[in-house]
Amino acid sequence: MKSTSRLWRWLGLIFVLSFGALGYLGWQIYLSAPPIPKQVVAANGDVLYTAEQIQLGQQAWMSAGGQQLGTVWGHGAYVAPDWSADWLHREAEALRARRLAEQSEGGQALTAADRGAVDEAVREEMRRNTYDEATGTLKVSDARARVIREVAEHYEGLFGTDPKLDQLRDQYAMTAGALPEAEHRRALTGFFFWSAWAATTDRPGEAGLSYTSNWPHEPLVGNTMTPSAAMWSMASIVLLLAGIAAMLWLHKGEGHEEEAAVPAADPLLGAKATPSMKATRKYFFTVIGLMLLQIGMGAITAHYAVEGQSFFGIPLAQVLPYTISRTVHTQIGVFWIATAWLATGLYVAPLLSGREPKLQKLGVDALFWALIVVVLGSTITGWLGTLQHRGVDFSFWFGNQGLEFTSMGRFWQILLFVGLLFWVFLLGRALWPALKKPSETRGLIAMVFLSATCIGGFYATSLAWGQHTHYSMIEYWRWWLVHLWVEGFFEVFATAVVALIFTNLGLIRAASANRAIVAETIVFLFGGILGTLHHLYWTGTPTSVIAVGSVFSALEVVPLTLIGLEALQTWRRSKGVAWLGAYKWVILSFVAVGFWNTVGAGLLGFAINPPASLYYVQGLNMTAAHGHAALFGVYGMLGIGLMLFCLRGLYDRALHADRFLKPAFWSLNIGLAMMVFMSLLPAGIYQAYESITKGLWYARSPEVIHSKLMETLVWLRVPGDIVFAAGSVFLAIYALYLLRRSPARQAVATGALPATGR
């Protein structure tokens, strides 16, 4: 047996160096983030905005929905505009119109050369950086100041109750009076102006390069893709191909290992569930309930793209506006997937160690109700806070922070952090006997515990920003949470658990699994940790982020190319063993994970990751296509597979109505494919074309979002949504079947019945 000690040392080294580099680049982002001026003043001395107003405007936008209501710098929802791109275009158009009017005051007709000169003058004026670092003052011309006030009036009316903008609000899926207080609406315009200014004006000493690396694409002000973005995109493609070639070479070059001798009977058939293991049942049934809620909210959210205030004519937005339905849809998705994984950890820990710690069941029960309080509490307070406009302080602490995938208030984040640390404690005390005892699987168990510790500890990044944190740094820390916590450590944890499951079933040799899981973790974290930066290309970060992010995000895709093949190979081996029929849908769920890892995370992910691609498609439905395929296809199916495995051990084999699992599995996967490839991806490609040819503002405008083609593509989601929803219903019926079986019937059930149930 080859020693894995060298692999563990490599893993530790890569972990330390990668996080060191990520931390260093975070410091560089902090130092080079777009400055917030102490005041924005006109040439005549009038003060347009103060730093306090700009920061309050950021809070006001988040309290009104934030990234659930359009985007700033490309991150958030897709029905309302990207406010930075929208402001930028409106300001440039208005300034151009004013300059043209000034040129034609004498009544003379303007030649093409005259118009070209005006265009160049507008471009030069908006790109020239007039921020004085010594005084903290940003000066603009009197003409531009008048334009800023005109544009600000539009947004004040839009987020207020101006009846002239009712149709536009409907197209944006906005409710009237999103910000009832005039002070907040005024401050909001300051934040939008600042975000557009940072996206346009040149960085000091770097002519032709804005703070957001010329994002968004806007020809009026000379915002075009930079040469460095193109160069690093080509480098990332070359590295991707080289990485895949190297991976395949190493994979094929390894000597053929002896395959595991599959046992003649199920090794887990006689395993007895302990009280704490049985206590996880309610977790799994809650998972299915949350999944159904998420799907329902997703259907409502998607429909708002056609009827902004109604659901098939019902004025649903009066009690459930788009910002709330989308918040619940995205947040509950993370909740149910995470709950499935957490419960799996609590189930397998005593199974692996063969020991039930004292009061473990009490701890599992307490954690469950604590999670229920967090889920329900954060959802209810977020809904009430948005609906009743409780203000910026309530939104931050208890309501909806307005940040995608991590929207719950700070109070609930603290409670969840404490709950996760308690989960690590419960998991660790149950695994401790197995960690102390020398065995072939100890390395895998150690990986489960270490990744679980990282899950608990790294959730602390959700507490890293405050109410007044710079928006660039909020995005930096948010992606630590979304990318590293969800896509990183949770994935390592789940992969290690799956390896343990296959090892215990005899499908994989323990020695091979030990080496494979450490090696795969090395490859994943090598690309994944610094690959986090690909989310931050255009968020006011230095150009070094583009270089590092593009290289390492390409390497993220490399291990995904083999996962599907490995999963398929495991499935083929299992088909020859009769008793493995009981685990058919568990294994097929893991095969689906491999497929969606390759297609959703790999193919669709790399389609948007290179800077040259993301420059044009950030904030468009190309991202949504990748997000749906990766989040549900990979993490959702993984959660379902783990849940089915645990339920198989929690209920007598004869009680499982597997006939419902076949339509559930195929409906979920076929429905997801229909949703992605019939609707989201074509919509994203259409928007990408408009973004490339005219600019991001147009790709996100009502002219495109509510065009006949786009609305047709939205309606094409319906068939896929129906098939997908049917799959979740079949899964719920399967779970209800287990619940409906009486204890008496379970007591008399025998193993003589077919393992796959009726």
N, C-alpha and C positions, 0 to 999 in steps of 0.2 A: 504494500500500500504506500503510495507516494505521500510524503508529508505535505500538509497544507500550511505549515508555519511560515514559509516564505511568502505565500500568497497573503496571509494575514498581515505580514509586515508591509507588503506593498499596499494593501488596503489602508492601513493606518497612515502611511506616508502620503498617499494620494488624498486622503481625507483632510489631513492637516494642511498640505500645500494648496489644495483647491479652495478650502475655506479661507485660508490666508489671503489668496489672490482675490477672492470674492469680497472679503472685508476691505482689502486695500482699494479695490475699485469703488467700493461703496464710499470710502473716504474721498476719493477723487470726484465722485458724483456730488458729494456734499460741498466740496470746494468750488466746483465749476458749474453748479446749478444756476439757472437764470436768476439774476438778482431781483428782489422785490423792492422797487424804488420807495424811498421814504415819502416821495410825492411825485405825481405826474402833473406838470404845469405847462400851460400854454405860453407862447412868447410874450403875451401881454401880462403875464403874472398870475392869471387865473389858475386855481388848483382844481384839477379834474378828479384826481383820486389820491388817497393816502395809502401808505402801507397797511394801516389798520383796516381800511375799507377793502383792499384786495384780499387780505387774509380772511376777513369776515365774509367776503363774497365766495371764497372757496368753501367755507363752512355752510353758507346758505345754499349753494348748489348741491352739496352733499345731503343737506336736510330735505331738499326738495326731491330727492331721488338719486342724485349724483350719477354714478356709473350705471344706474338702472334707467336713466333718462338721458339718452344721448351719450356722447363721449367727450373727453378732453384729452388731446394728444393720442386719440385712437383707442382708448380702453373703455369698454362699457357696452351699452345696448345699441341696437342698430336701426331703430325706427326714427327716433329724433336725430337731429344732425350731430356731427362733431362740432361742438360749439366753438372751438378754437379755429377750425377751418371755416366755419360759417361766418364768424365775426371777421376773420381775415378777408374773406371775399367781399363781404358787404362793405367793409371799410375801404378796401382798394377800389371797388366800383364807385363808391360815393366820392372818394377823393379824386378819382379820374374824371368823373362827371363835373365836379366843381372846377377842376383845372381847365377842362375843355370849355366850360362856360366862361371862365375868365379870359381865355384866349379869343373867344368869339364875341366879346362884349361890344366891339365896334360894328358888329353885324356882318363882318367878312366871313366867307366860307373857309373852313379849314381844309388844307390839303392833307394828303396821306402823310407827307413829311411832318406837317404840324402835329397830326395825331400821334405819329411815332415819337416825336419829341416829348409830347405830353406823357405818353406811356413810359418813356424812359425816365422822365422827371419823377413820376409817381413811384416807379420802382426804386429809384435812387433815394427818394425821401423816406420810404417805408423801410428800406434796408439799412440806412445810415443809423448807427448806434449813437444816440445822443444822451446816453445815461452817463452821469458824472459820478464816478465811484466815491470821490472825495466828499461830495455833499449829499449823495444818495438821491439826486434829483434827475428825473427824466423829462427833458423838454421836447415839446412838439410845436409845430407851427400853428399860428392862429387858425389857418384854414383846416388843418388836420384836427385841431381841437373841436371846431364846429362839426366836422364829420363824425368824430367820436361821440359827441353829444347826440347827433341824429341816430346813429346806430344804437346807442344806449337806450334811446326812447323805444325802439323796436322791442328790445329784450325786456324792458320794464313792463311794457304792455303785454308781451307774450306770457311772462310769468305772473302777470296780474290778471285783470279781468277785462281788458280792452275787447269790446264785442267785434271790432273789425278784424281781430285775429282768431276768431272762433274756428274758422275753417282750418287755418294753419295748425291750431292746437289739436284739432281732431286728427289731422294728418300726422302730427307728431305723437299721437296717443297721450296728450297732456290734458290734465284737468285745469279748469280755470282757477285762478288764485293759488297757483302752486306755491307762491311766496306771498302771503297776505300783507306782510309789513313792507312799507315803502323803503325803509332803511336797508332792508335785506335785498330788495330788488336793485336798488342803486349800487350796493356793494357787489352784487352778482355781476353787474356789467363791468365793474373794475377788474374782477377776476377773469372774465372772458377776454377783456382787452389785453390784460397782461399775458394770458396764455397765447393769444395771437401775436402780440408783440415779440415774445420770446421765440415764436416759430418763424419770425420774419427778419428781425434785425440781426445784423452780423455780430458774431462773437468778437470781442476785442482782439485785434491782431490777426483775425482770420477772415479776410474779405471773401464774400460769397458763401459763407457758411453760418447759418443761424444757430441759435442755442439748441434747436431740435434737429440739427443736421439737415436743414431745408425741408423738413416734413411739416405740413402736408404739401403735396404737389399742387402748386398754384402758379401758373404761368404769369399772371398779372404782376406778381412781385418778384419774379425770378426764382421761385422755389422749384428747383429741379433736382433730380437725384445727383448726388455727389460722385465724383470719380472713385473715391475710396469705397463707397458702398458697392459700386460695380465690381471693383477689383476684389474685395473680400467675398463677394458672392461667388465669383469664379473660383476663388481659392477654396471656398466651402464645398463646392461641387466636386472639385478634384480630390479634396480630402475625404469626402463621402465615398467616392468610388474606390479610392485607395484603401480606406478602412474596411469596406465590404470585401474587397479582394483579399486583404490580409486576414480578415476573419475567416473567410472560406478556405484560404490556404492553410491556416493553422488548424481549422476544423477537420479538413480532409487529411492533413499531414499527421494528425495524432493517430497513434496505433489503435487498432480496434479493441476496445475493452470488452472483457467478458460481460455478457448481459446477465442481469439478475435472474436467478431462478425463481420464477413466479410460484408461490405456494399453491398447494392443491386445494386449499380451502381459504376462506376469508380470514386473515389474521385478526381482524377487528370484530369478528362476529360475536365472540364471547365477552367483549369488553363491556364492563358495567358502568353506566353513567353514575357519577357521584352526585350528591345533592347540589353542589355548585354548578356542575355541568348541566343538570336538569333546569337550573335557574336561568340558563341562557335562552330557554325556549321563547320566553316573552320578548327577548331582544329580536329574534328572527321574525316573529309575527309582526312586531312593530316595524321592522324593515320593510315588509311587504306593504303595510299600511302607508308608510311614508312614501314609498315608491308610487303607489296609486295617487297620492296627493300631488306628488311632483309632476306626474304625467298629466293630471287634470289641469294644473296650473300652466303647464307647457302649452296645452291646447288653447287655453284662454289667451295666453301671451302671444302665441302665433297669430291668433285671429285678430288681435288688436292691430296688427300690421295692415289689415284691410279696413276694419271698422274701429277707429281709434278710441271711441267711447262706448261701444256696444258689443254685445256678443249675440250675433244673429238677431239684432234688433232690440235685445234686452239692454237697458241702460246700466250695465253691470259696473261701469267705471265709477258710478256714484258711491259704491261701497267697496269695490275692488279695482282700483285703477291699475294701469299698466305697470307703474313702478312697484306696486305691491305684488302683483301676480308674478312678475319676473324675479323679484327678490326671493319670493318663496320658492319659485321653480329652481333657481340656481342654488340657494342655500340648502333646501331640503335634499337636493341631489347629493350634495356633499355629506349631509347628515346620514342618509340611509346607507350610503356606501361605507362610510366610516363606521357606522354602528354594526354593520355585518362583519367587518374586519375585527373590530374590538371584541364582539361576541365570540368570534372564532378563536381569538387568542385565549379568552377565558375558558372556552370549551376544551381546547387541545392541551392546555397546560397540565391539568391533572391527568389527562389521558397519557401524556408523555412521561410524567414523573411517577405515575402510579400512587400518588399521595394527595390526600385532600387536607389542606391546612385547616386548622381550627378557625371557625367562624368565617370560612371562605364564602359560604352561601350567603351569609348576612351581608358581606361586602359586595358580592355580585348583585344582590337585590337592591342595596343602597345605591350603588352606582347607576343601576337602571333608572330608578326614580329620579336621581339627580339629573341624568341625561334628559329624561322626559320634561323636567322642570325647565331646563335650558332650551330645549327645542320649542316647547309650547310658549314659554315665557318670552323668548326672543322674537318669535313669530307674532305673538299677540301685541307686544309693546311696539314692535316695528310697524305693524298694521295701524294701530291706534295713533302712533306718533306721526305717521305720514298723513293719515286721513284727517286728523284733528290739528295738524300744523303746530305741533308742540314747541317748535323752535330748535335752534342749533345745539343747545346744551343737552336737551332731552334726547335728540337724535344721536349724539355722540355717546352718551352714557347708557341709554336704555333702548332707544329706538333703532332706526336704520342709519348706519354710518354712511351709506351710499357708496360702498366699495364692493365691487363684484366678487362673489364667492366668499367674502368675509364681511358681511353687512351688519351682523348683530352688534348691538351696543357694547361698550367697553365692560359694563357690569357683567354681562353674559359671557364675554370672552374670558374674564377672570374666573368665573365659575367653571367654564369648560376647561380651562387650563388646570385648575385644581382637580377636576374630575379625571383628566387624562393622567395626571401624576398618580392619582389613586389607582387608576387602571394599571399603570406600570407596577405599582406596589403589589396589587393582587396577582398580576401575571408573574412577577418575579418570585414571590413567596411560593407560588405553586410550582414553578419551574426549578426552584433551587435544588431539590434533591437530584434532578436529572442533570443539572449543571455541575454538581459536585462529583457525580459518579462517572468514571471513565467509560465511554462507549463510543461506538462508531458514529452515532448521531449527535454527539455532544457539540460538534462544530456547528451543525444546523440549529440546534437549540440555542447556542450562544448567539447566532446571527438573529434569531427571532427576538431574543431578549435585548440585544444591543439596538436593533432597529426600533423596537418598542420604546426603549429609553429615549431614542432620538425623537420619536413621535411625540412623546410627552414633553420633552424638553424644548424642542424647536417650535412648539406652539407658542412659546413665549415671544416669538417674533411678532405675533398679533398685538402685543402690548408695546411695541417699539415706537409707534408714532402717537402723537397727541393731537389735540384740536388745532394747534397752530403750526404743526410740522409742515415744512416746505413740500409742495405736491410731488416734486421729483423724488424726495426721500420717502414719502408715503408709498409711491409706486415701487421703489426699491425694496422696502420691507414687505409690502403686500405680496410681491412675487417670491420672496423667501418663503412665505406661508403657502401660497397657491402652488408654486412649482416644486419647492424642496420638500414641503411637508406632505402634500397630497401626492404629487407625482414622484417624489423621491423616496422618503423613508417609509411611507405606507406601502409603496410598491415593493421595496426590498423586504419588508415584513411579510407581505402577502406571498411573495415569491418563495421565501424561506419556508413558510407554512405549507405551501403547495408541495415543495420538495420533501418536507417531512411526511406529508400525507402519502405521496407516491412511494417513499421509502418504507413506510409502515405497511403499505399494501403489497410490498415486494416487487413493485414495477421498476424501481431504480435501486442500484447498489448504494449503500450508505457512503462508501468511500468516494464513489463517483459524484454523488450528490453534494458531499462536503466540498470537494474541489470545484465543482461547477458553480455552486451558489456563491462562493467567495470570488471566483474569477468573474462571474457575471456582475456581481456587485462592484468590483473594481472597474470593469468596462463602463457600467452604467454611471457610476459616480464620477468617473474621469470626464465624461462628457456632460453629465447632468448637472453637476454643481455649477460650473462656469457657464453651462448652456442656459442657465437662468437668465443670463444677460440678454438673450435674444428678445426678451419681452421689453427691454428697456432702450432699444435703439433710439427712439424718438421722444423720450421723456425728459429732455433737458440734460442729457448725459454727454460726457466727452466722447470724441470719436474712437478712443481706445475701446469703448464698450462695444462698438460695432465690430471691431477687429476680433476681440476675444469671443464675443457672443456668436458671431457667424462661424468661427472655427469649431468651437466646442458644441454648438447646437447641431452641427453636421455630424459630429462624432456620436451624439446621442442616438442617432438613427441606426448606427452600425449594428449594435446587438439585436435590434428589433428584426433584422433580416433573417435571423436564424430561429427566433422564438416560435414562429408559425410552423417551421419544419420540425422542430423538436416536439411540439405539442402533437402534431399529426402523427409523428413516429410513435409516440406513447399511445395514442389512440389505436393505431393499427396493431400494436403488440397486445393491447388489452382485449381485442375482439376475439382472440383465440382462447380466452379463459372464461369458462361458463359463469363462475361466481362473480366475476367483475361486471356482469349485467346489472347488478344492484347499484353500481356506481357509474352506469352509462352516462347519465345526464350531468353528473359531476364532472366526469372527464371531458365530455363534449363542451361543457361550459369553459373549461380551461383551453380546449382547442379553439373555441371562439375568441378567447382572449388573445391567443397567438395570432389569429387572423386579423383582428382589429388592431393589434399592436403593429402589425406590418402595414395594414392599409390606412387605419385612422391616425395612429400616432406617427408612423413612419412616412408613408407616401403623402398623405394629406398634410401632415405636419411639415415635412420638408418642402412641400409646395409653397408654403408661406414663410418659412424661416429665413432664407437668404435675404440680406438687406435689399437687394434689387427687387425682390418680390414683395417683401413686407412694406417697402416704401409706398407701393401703390395699393396694397390690399389690406393694410391694417385698418381695423374698424369696419370691415365689410363682411359679407356672408361667407367668404372663403374661410375666415376664422371660425365662424359658427359651424361650418361643415366639419372642420378638423376637431372642434371642441366636442360636438355631439358624438362623432365616431370614436374619439379617444376616451371621453369621460364615461359614457355608458358602455361602449363596445369593449373597452379594456377594463376599467375599474368597476363598472357596473356588473359585467358578466363575471368578473373575478369574485365580486361580493356574492353574487347569486350561486356560483359554483361552491364557494366555501360554505354558504348557508345550507345548500342541499346536502353537502357532506355531513355537516353537524346534525342536521335533522335526521339523517339516515341512522345516526348512532343514538339519537334521543328517543326514537319511536321504534317499536318492533317492526322488523322488515316486512311482515305481512300486512302492515297497516298503510303502506305507502301506495297511493293511487297514481302510479307512474304514467298512466294513460293520459293524465293532464299535463305531464312535463314535456311530452313530445310537441304538442301544439304550442305550449308556452315557449319552449326553446326556439323553435323555428319562427314563430310569429315575432318574437322580440328581435331576432337577428335580421329576418327579412324586412320587417317593418322599419328597423333602423337603416338598413341599406336603401330602402325606398325613400325614406325621409332625406337622407344625405344626398343620394345621387339623382333623385328626381326633382328635388326642390332646392336644398341649401347650396349645393355645389354649382348648379347652373345659375342660380341667383348671384352667387359670388363671382362667377366668371363674367356675367353681364355687368355687374358693378365694376369689376376690375377694368373692363374695357373703357367704361365711362370715366373712371378715375385716371387712366393713362391718357386718354384723349382730351379731357376737359379739366380734370382736377378732382380732388377728393370731395370738395364742397358739392359738386354736381352729382357724384355717385351716391351721396347721402341726402340729396335734395328730394322734395316731394315729387318733382318731375320724374325721377327715376324710381323712388320707393313706391309711388302710387301709379306708375305707368301700367298700361294694360299687361305688358309682358311680366312685370314684376309681381303684380297681383295674381296673375295666372299661376306663376311659380309658387306663390304662397298657397293657393288653393290646391296645387299638386302635392302639398304636404298631407292633405286629408287622407288619401288612401293609405299612405305609410303610417300616419298617426293611428288610424283605425286598426290596422294589422298589429302595430306595436302595442296599442292599448289592449287588444284582445289577448296578446301574450301575457301581459301583467294580470289580466283577469283569470286566465287559466292557472297562473302561478298562485293567485289568491285562493282559487277553488281547491287546488292541491293542499294548501296550508289549512283551509277550513276542514277539509276531509280528515286531516290529522286531529284537529281540535274536536271534531264531532264524534270521534271514536271514544266510546265510554271506557273508563278504567277496567270495568269487568271484562269487556271484550279483549282489551289488551292483555289481561291476566291469563286468559285462556288461549291466546294466540300461540301458535307453536312454529318452530322453524321448519316444520314439514311443508308449509305452504310455499308457493313459488317466491323466490327472493325479490322479484320485481313487483310483487303485489298484484292486485286485481286489475 
